[in-house]
């Protein structure tokens, strides 16, 4: 009977765990839906900004702006490379955090003076153990990404880039491919690449209007590019947030399915143990009855 009680205790324990994993699945599902709606609502504005930058560069191909300056005169070993690393605040999301950390370690292995701007507690704790410069004042959570937070982050990055404290800036985040698949990737944030905007070429049969930039093309770019960088960072934050909960959904679903399979196996063991106990009791009763018959 002790064996039966032990199996029953394990079944109850697995059921309790399954309730938790199922609840976490439902929570992540709700947060994922909110994040995807937030991204869909803001994407048109930032695509329009990207289109305007492409339009300016198309009309003024000779325009040289500091945000497009690659600073090629600086040797690779002396280049100051900044990375915005977006991880989760906690685990239980499969390989989500591992993939981000792996990509960032590949960047750190390249020549240059590296500096990290880590968003997310898990990544912050991991890289704190490494011999790498981490901006300790840069402490942001990944929960509920907002435009205000994206502006704060971009203000720090743009200020250091303009003051030559950084020569290159990358964002390491996770992008959602579809409802079931996410991909960790590295996005070059600064300096901007003209090729990224050349891809938005207008069709040959579309009217190319004349544009007038006031007070000057440089001033217009000084206004548009920071907003574009804000949008890029905000998009990465929301994509990462959605990908995290998508990964957690998949992990919790897998855990719930495993719990159900384990309960089935334990139920079979429980029924076998219970049947064996009943059979043993019947055998003992029959043996006792025969013993009484012999005495009489």
JOCOR-V499590 format. One record per run of one state. SS is the DSSP state (~ for helix, > for strand, _ for the rest). FROM is the first residue (numbers start at 1). TO is the last residue. If there is no record, write none. Layout:
ss-><SS;SS>
from-><FROM;FROM>
to-><TO;TO>
//
This chain:
ss-><_;~;_;~;_;~;_;>;_;~;_;>;_;~;_;>;_;>;_;~;_;>;_;>;_;~;_;~;_>
from-><1;2;60;66;69;76;79;80;87;96;109;113;120;121;129;133;135;140;141;147;163;168;177;182;191;194;199;217;296>
to-><1;59;65;68;75;78;79;86;95;108;112;119;120;128;132;134;139;140;146;162;167;176;181;190;193;198;216;295;296>
//
